[in-house]
Amino acid sequence: MSNRKYSIIVVTLNNADGLKRTLQSVSALRYPCFEVVVIDGASTDTTKTVVDGFDELVTVFVSEKDNGIYNAMNKGITHATGDYSVFMNAGDCFATPDVLTLVSRCDADIILGGAKYGDSERPVPEKMTLYDVLSLGINHQSTYYRTDLLRKYGFDETYRLIADLKSVVELMARDHATIATVQATLSICEGGGVSKQNWRDTLVENRRIVSEVIEPYYREDYLRFSRVNNSMLDDFIVLSHFQSIFPLLRLMAKVMRFLNSKFKHIPL
C-alpha cells in the first residue's frame, strides 16, 4: 500500500551526532509518503543546528523539557498525521532504504519486525501471539502502530522501562488488535536498550502488565507457562543480586539439557 502515510517520530536529548545519523537514514528512504516529527527534551548541544540542516525533511520540531522518554513519545503522537507511526531514538537507523515498502505489504493494526542491536540480531517469529509478545518483548524501533488506535492508550508514563511493550499488549488484550510480522531486520539500534540493561526491573514491570491488562481468566495460564512463574518472582529477584549463583545455575541447566538429550528416549 504505497499510498499509506507514515509518521516517523524521533525522540532525542543531547545526542546531536546520533540525531544526524537517524535523519540521514530517514532521508535515504525510498518511499513517497512520510513525515518526520522530532521531539527534543530541550537539548543544550547542537541539536537545533542538526535539525536546521534537515529543514526540508523535518515536518515538526518540538524542543522543550519533558518527563522522560515515554512522555516525549506521547508528545510525538499528538503531532502525528500518518496512518501508521513508528518511534526512533536518536542514533537509531532504518536498516535499508526499503523498510517502509516492506512494512506496507502488511495489513494489520500493529506490524512488528526484527532489529539489530550492535552485533546482536533480534528477529521476530513468523506469528506472534499475546503470549509471544509478553515473553519475547518487542523492538520498538521496528514496531508500527495504526496511529488512530495508538492514540487510544498512548504510552503509560508510570512505567519506566517497557511502556512500549504495554502499549502493544493493551491493544491486543483489550481491543483485539491484529498483529503482522515482517521477517526482516527493519532497524539498527544504538546500545542494548535501557530495559535490557535493567532486566530485573523489566521483569517486575512485565508482571505488572500481566496483572493490569490480562483478564484473570487467562492470567493464571500465562503465569503457569511463563518462564519465571509469578510465585517465584520475589525469590528470583533476591537471588539475582547474588551474581555468583548464576554461573552455577547455568551449569546446572547445561547438565539438565545434556541429560535430557541423552536419556529422553528412555520410558519412565
CORSULTA-V373018 format. One record per pair of residues at least 24 apart in sequence whose ideal C-beta (glycine too) atoms are under 10 Angstrom apart, sorted by the first residue. I is the first residue (numbers start at 1). GAP is how many residues later the second one is. Records with the same first field share a line. If there is no record, write none. Layout:
BEGIN
I: GAP / GAP
END
This chain:
BEGIN
1: 32 / 82 / 83 / 100 / 102 / 103 / 104 / 105 / 106
2: 29 / 30 / 31 / 98 / 99 / 102 / 103
3: 29 / 30 / 80 / 101
4: 27 / 28 / 29 / 30 / 78 / 79 / 80 / 96 / 99 / 100 / 103 / 140
5: 26 / 27 / 28 / 29 / 30 / 75 / 76 / 77 / 78 / 79 / 95 / 142
6: 25 / 27 / 28 / 29 / 30 / 74 / 76 / 77 / 78 / 79 / 80 / 93 / 94 / 97 / 98 / 138 / 141
7: 27 / 28 / 29 / 30 / 52 / 53 / 69 / 70 / 72 / 73 / 74 / 75 / 76 / 77 / 78 / 79 / 80 / 137 / 138 / 140 / 143
8: 26 / 27 / 28 / 29 / 30 / 49 / 50 / 51 / 68 / 72 / 74 / 76 / 77 / 78 / 79 / 80 / 86 / 92
9: 26 / 27 / 28 / 29 / 30 / 51 / 63 / 64 / 66 / 67 / 68 / 70 / 71 / 73 / 76 / 77 / 78 / 79
10: 26 / 27 / 28 / 29 / 30 / 41 / 48 / 51 / 62 / 66 / 76 / 77 / 78 / 79 / 80 / 81 / 82
11: 26 / 27 / 28 / 29 / 30 / 55 / 57 / 58 / 59 / 60 / 61 / 62 / 64 / 65 / 76 / 77 / 78 / 79 / 81
12: 26 / 27 / 28 / 29 / 31 / 33 / 35 / 38 / 39 / 51 / 60 / 76 / 77 / 78 / 79
13: 26 / 27 / 28 / 29 / 30 / 31 / 32 / 34 / 50 / 52 / 53 / 55 / 56 / 59 / 76 / 77
14: 26 / 27 / 28 / 29 / 30 / 31 / 32 / 33 / 76
15: 25 / 28 / 30 / 32 / 35 / 74 / 75 / 76 / 175
16: 24 / 27 / 29 / 30 / 31 / 32 / 33 / 34 / 35 / 74
17: 28 / 29 / 30 / 33 / 73 / 74
18: 29 / 32 / 70 / 71 / 72 / 73 / 74 / 75 / 172
19: 24 / 26 / 27 / 28 / 31 / 32 / 35 / 69 / 70 / 71 / 72 / 73
20: 26 / 27 / 29 / 30 / 31 / 33 / 34 / 70 / 71
21: 29 / 69 / 70 / 71 / 72 / 167 / 169
22: 28 / 32 / 66 / 67 / 68 / 69 / 70 / 71 / 72 / 119 / 168
23: 27 / 28 / 30 / 31 / 34 / 35 / 65 / 67 / 70
24: 29 / 30 / 33 / 69
25: 63 / 66 / 67 / 68 / 69 / 70 / 71 / 72 / 74 / 162 / 163
26: 28 / 31 / 32 / 62 / 67 / 68 / 71 / 74
27: 27 / 29 / 30 / 70
28: 65 / 66 / 68 / 69 / 70 / 71
29: 28 / 65 / 67 / 68 / 69 / 70 / 71 / 72
30: 66 / 67 / 68 / 69 / 70 / 71
31: 63 / 66 / 67 / 68 / 69 / 70 / 71 / 72 / 73
32: 68 / 69
33: 49 / 50 / 67 / 71
34: 25 / 48 / 50 / 52 / 66
35: 24 / 25 / 44 / 45 / 46 / 47 / 50
36: 24 / 25 / 52
37: 24 / 25 / 38 / 39 / 40 / 41 / 42 / 43 / 44 / 45 / 48 / 50
38: 24 / 25 / 38 / 41 / 50 / 52
39: 24 / 25 / 27 / 30 / 32 / 33 / 34 / 35 / 36 / 37 / 38 / 39 / 40 / 48
40: 24 / 25 / 26 / 32 / 50
41: 24 / 25 / 26 / 27 / 28 / 30 / 31 / 34
42: 24
43: 47
47: 43
50: 40
66: 91
67: 90
68: 87 / 89 / 91 / 92 / 95
69: 71 / 86 / 88 / 91 / 92 / 94 / 95 / 125
70: 84 / 85 / 86 / 87 / 88 / 89 / 90 / 91 / 92 / 93 / 94 / 96 / 97
71: 83 / 84 / 86 / 92
72: 83 / 85
73: 67 / 77 / 81 / 82 / 84 / 90 / 91 / 94
74: 76 / 77 / 80 / 81 / 82 / 83 / 89
75: 79
76: 78 / 79
77: 68 / 70 / 73 / 74 / 77 / 78
78: 73 / 76
80: 65 / 67 / 68 / 70 / 71
81: 66
82: 62 / 63 / 64 / 65
83: 61 / 63 / 64 / 65
84: 24 / 25 / 26 / 27 / 59 / 60 / 61 / 62 / 63 / 64 / 65 / 66
85: 58 / 59 / 60 / 61 / 62 / 63 / 64 / 65 / 66
86: 25 / 27 / 54 / 55 / 56 / 57 / 58 / 59 / 100 / 101
87: 53 / 54 / 56 / 57 / 58 / 63 / 68 / 77 / 80
88: 52 / 53 / 54 / 99 / 101
89: 51 / 52 / 98 / 100 / 101 / 102 / 104 / 105
90: 100
91: 97 / 98 / 99 / 100
92: 25 / 48 / 49 / 50 / 95 / 96 / 97 / 98 / 99
93: 48 / 94 / 95 / 96 / 97
94: 47 / 48 / 91 / 92 / 93 / 94
95: 46 / 47 / 89 / 90 / 91 / 92 / 93 / 94
96: 88 / 89 / 90 / 92
98: 86
99: 43 / 45 / 83 / 85 / 86 / 87 / 88
100: 44 / 86
102: 80 / 81 / 82 / 84
103: 39 / 41 / 77 / 79 / 81 / 83
104: 40 / 78
105: 75 / 77
106: 38 / 72 / 73 / 74 / 75 / 76
107: 71 / 73
108: 36 / 38 / 69 / 70 / 71 / 72 / 73
109: 35 / 36 / 37 / 39 / 40 / 41 / 59 / 62 / 63 / 66 / 67 / 68 / 69 / 70 / 71
110: 28 / 33 / 34 / 35 / 36 / 39 / 40 / 57 / 58 / 61 / 62 / 67 / 68 / 69 / 70 / 71
111: 31 / 32 / 33 / 34 / 35 / 67 / 68 / 69 / 70 / 71 / 75
112: 24 / 26 / 27 / 28 / 30 / 31 / 32 / 56 / 67 / 68 / 69 / 70 / 74
113: 25 / 26 / 28 / 29 / 30 / 31 / 67 / 68 / 69 / 70 / 71 / 72 / 73 / 74
114: 25 / 28 / 67 / 68 / 69 / 70 / 71 / 72 / 73
115: 24 / 25 / 26 / 27 / 28 / 70 / 71 / 72 / 73 / 74 / 78
116: 25 / 26 / 69 / 70 / 71 / 72 / 73
117: 24 / 70 / 71 / 72 / 73 / 74 / 75 / 76 / 79
118: 70 / 71 / 72 / 73 / 74
120: 69 / 72 / 76
121: 64
122: 63 / 65 / 67 / 71 / 74
123: 58 / 59 / 60 / 61 / 62
124: 55 / 57 / 58 / 59 / 60 / 61 / 62
125: 56 / 58
126: 55 / 57
127: 52 / 53 / 54
128: 40 / 44 / 51 / 52 / 53
129: 43 / 50
130: 38 / 39 / 42 / 43 / 46 / 49 / 83 / 84 / 88 / 92
131: 83 / 87 / 90 / 91 / 94 / 95
132: 47 / 49
133: 32 / 35 / 36 / 39 / 40 / 46 / 76
134: 31 / 32 / 34 / 35 / 38 / 39 / 72 / 73 / 75 / 76 / 79 / 80 / 88 / 92
135: 71 / 87 / 90 / 91 / 92
136: 29
137: 25 / 27 / 28 / 31 / 56 / 58 / 59 / 65 / 69
138: 24 / 26 / 27 / 29 / 30 / 31
139: 25 / 46 / 47 / 48 / 50 / 54
140: 24 / 25 / 27 / 28 / 47 / 49 / 53 / 55
141: 45 / 46 / 47 / 48 / 49 / 52
142: 39 / 40 / 42 / 43 / 44 / 45 / 46 / 47
143: 24 / 25 / 43 / 44
144: 36 / 38 / 42
145: 26 / 32
146: 25 / 31 / 32
149: 26 / 28 / 29
150: 27
152: 25
153: 60
156: 49 / 52 / 53 / 56 / 57
158: 47 / 50 / 54
159: 36 / 43 / 46 / 49 / 50 / 53
160: 34 / 35 / 38 / 41 / 42 / 44 / 45
161: 32 / 33 / 34 / 35 / 36 / 37 / 38 / 40 / 41 / 42 / 43 / 44 / 45
162: 31 / 32 / 33 / 36 / 39 / 40 / 41 / 42 / 43 / 44 / 46 / 47
163: 32 / 42 / 46
164: 31
165: 30 / 37 / 40 / 41 / 44
166: 39 / 40 / 42 / 43 / 46 / 47
168: 41
169: 37 / 40 / 41 / 43 / 44 / 45
170: 39 / 42 / 43 / 44
171: 42
172: 41 / 42
173: 36 / 37 / 39 / 40 / 41 / 42 / 45
174: 39 / 40 / 41
199: 41
200: 36 / 37 / 40 / 41
201: 36
203: 24 / 25 / 30 / 33 / 34 / 37
204: 29 / 30 / 33
206: 27
207: 26
END
